[in-house]
Each structure stands twice: as C-alpha cells, then as structure tokens.
Amino acid sequence: MGVLTDSKTLNGRSFSTIDNFCRELTEVGKKKGLFTFIYSYHTLKNKQYYGYYLANEHWHRIRSVKPHFLYNRIHSRNIIHSATYKRFVQYINKQIPQFNKRFFSKQELYDFIDAFPLVNYLPKGTRWNKDNFHQFLHTYNAFFAKPVYGSQGRGIFRITKTRNNIIIETFTKDFKKFANENDAWNFLQNKLKTDYILQEELSLLSINGKLIDFRVLTHLQPNHQWKVTSVTARVSDNHFMTNLSRGGTTASAKKILLQLFEKDKALFIYQLMEELAIAVSCQLDRKRENTFIELGIDIAVLKDGKLKIIEVNSKPSKNEHRNFKGVRPSAKAIVEIARAKGMEWMEETCPCKVLESSH
C-alpha cells in the first residue's frame, strides 16, 4: 500500500499532519500481510518510486517497487487543481489503483444529491451571484457564503440581516456592518476571489451556547458496501463554526444526544445519522465510481431533531484525534480495502499463471 502526501521534504522522524495515522496504517498492515510505503507527490510525479517505510520508530527512505494500491492524502488544493497534477493522475491511474485523489466540492453536493428523498436532507443552497444574494437576504435572517473548495472554515462569511443593518462576520470572528444591501454585496464581491455558494444557516443543537454538529466517517468495504466507522460530535468555541482547527472540541455523539433528547429519540437520531451517511456515500460512489474509499460527512441535527447534510469531505482530517490511543477504526478500514483492491489489481495485471495440478 502506498500513502501519497504533498509534503515536499520528509524526514526520518515525522512528516505532515498524518504521521500518527501512517504509523497506525503500518501497524495494522503488518498484521494483514500488507507493507506500507509513504510517498511524496513531488517525487512520484517524476515517476520515481522512492518511499518511506517505518522501522524502529523512524521513517527510512528507499527505492521501492510500484505499490498495488495508492491512498491519496494530498491536501493542497493548488496541487490538485494544477495541470501537472491532472497529467500525474492520468499516468498513475494506468499504473496503480488510486483513491481519494480529488476533493469533493460544496457545489457537487447539490449537483449529485438531486433525487428524493436525499435532496430533502440538504440545506437550501445556491451559486453565488448578485440576484441570489439579494434573494437570500429577503428569505433568511442568516446565511453563509462558503468557498466551493474550502476547508477548515477558511474563507467562510456569515451574513445576518437585522432591522437596521446587514452584518458580515468572517471565520476569524471579525465583522462589519452595512446600512444597505448594495454596500454589503460590493464588500463581499471584492472579498470573494474564488467560486462560492450561498447556504442557509441551520438551527443547530447547542449546549451552553456552543453549537454542535456531527462528523460521520464512512469507508468502502471489500464487499463493495459502505459502512459507518465512527460518529463524533464537534462542539464550537462560542463561534458559528465547529471546526476543530477553529477551537472546536470533540465529544461522544451518543452522550451529546442523550443530554439533549429522551433516550429513544436520541438513539433513533443516532441510527438515522448512520443510515443517512451510508445513503450519501452510496449515492456519491455511484456518481464517481472507483474514486473514494473514505468520506467524512458533516451532519447537522436541528433543535427539532431533524437532520441536514452540511457537507462531504473526501479527505477528512486525520489530525483531529490528537489524544487517541491505539489504532483508529478508520486505519483498520483503509487497510482492509487496500488489501482487497490491491489483490484485485494483482490478479488483473500479474503475468504469472497458476500451475495446473499434475494429479
């Protein structure tokens, strides 16, 4: 198995924010007969199969053979949207099965989940333009402008309409007030340098004024079915974002729900979250076959107990469980599918023939 990272320089001790996760993949892989190499995109794009393997707690660089499976953990959007990367993907796809090689945009969520009943679980959203902006101002008391290819809350603006002003807040907690719609539009138009969508603000659950949403991790299984691997509650730090990179914290999803709902309803909501995440994963898998093996689905539970899909992440963070002890379920799930996909690839491409029995 190969893990592809965008770190330019790796070293013997550590690399990037997925170091611990790669160690877990290596540990689980050994038990399954799977050897794990970590590759830098900047090396692999030049068709040089130099990888790092773990020995005595250190990463050691070596020239390796081509992996039978490539798990893409490149986080840089500049790389993934570049012409060089697109040529790399075309080349590598002929050589090795590669998964999670692209981001899933916020606009694609609306483009792909377009059928009943899943569409009912989407918040109201539309493309960024002047007409839509004015329409949202007259329809919702609060909504967001989100970059189509954004992460960790960067670039998000919250727009709130009061009796006298339009207030625009940033992800850094700064805010400005505007007396009329055109001034607010002109301000945002100058700020938004990439493609954006508008999305209604949802009435999320909260505890002590701290907003809560849920991250559901799903993984493709060797039997080609999707499975929920973990469900985690994310609690904000008195801000409109729950991202852990913005000061949010994690908590047990079931414990949070049991605090806010009666037992039967809390367990029903938890089960419905799992079913919704699997349905979304299956739908996206049908739309983008052989593209993803792992998805992080952010789900809002509203105050009345209804669910909404906030967004889908094709490269869910592996740096959020910093205090996690042992091997994460997601590491085990990725090793299982890597082994299965790798074996399929070997059977399809290996020139060796099984010898017939002489009996």
C-alpha angles and dihedrals in degrees: 000000000000125000112202118210133177094225107129095204123030123187139196096264109041146341135198126325095301098063095112091045092052089051089053091049089051093049094049092041093057090058090051097046092255121133116210127213126182114216132194114226089220089062099037094050087065088055091249111138099208110147141169125241128188121246128155090358092300133101114240124197119228140156106257140185120257112286119240092225133026123204108196116217098165106143100180111105090194089062096044094049094047125107090234091058093049090054089047092053092050090052098043094046088064091051108037138012104255125191136192088018094148141042123251109230127218090240092055088059088067095038095052103034095061104128134087129291099016093054088066089065094060121097114236108277140162142168120284115261137125097263093049091046092055091044092053090049089057094043106041134041089214135013141156137244105211130183110246090229100033132137140189091013095293116152096011119141125195115210118199126182118210130175093271107016148032110230121202117194126189131215087256090061094251117134142189132198125221129191097212142024097250093056090050091048093049092049093052094041089059091047101046106081098164137041114299139185130208117229131181118247112248127219095244126192114264140190119202089347093307115125120230134204133162134242113208116192116206129185136193112244128216088254087061092248123124121240135189109243101180143352119207131180116225118206122200126227095239091293133106092256128073096193111135089221087063096053099280122141135213128241139172108285094213094048091051093049092047089053092055105034139035113271098258093047093044092053091045091053091048092051092046090052090055092047092047092050092051092048091051091047092051092048093051091044090056091049094045105027117196092008107100135039095168134038134179110210119195112210129187121212108205124217090259091053097255119136132231130184108234098183145319124240122203092189104040113192118267092190098070098085097058093154096044113133120209128003118329118235089238091061090053091047093051093049090051094053092040090055092047095045091043092053091049090051092049092051091050098046108027110106092207118110126212110248115240117240115257092218 
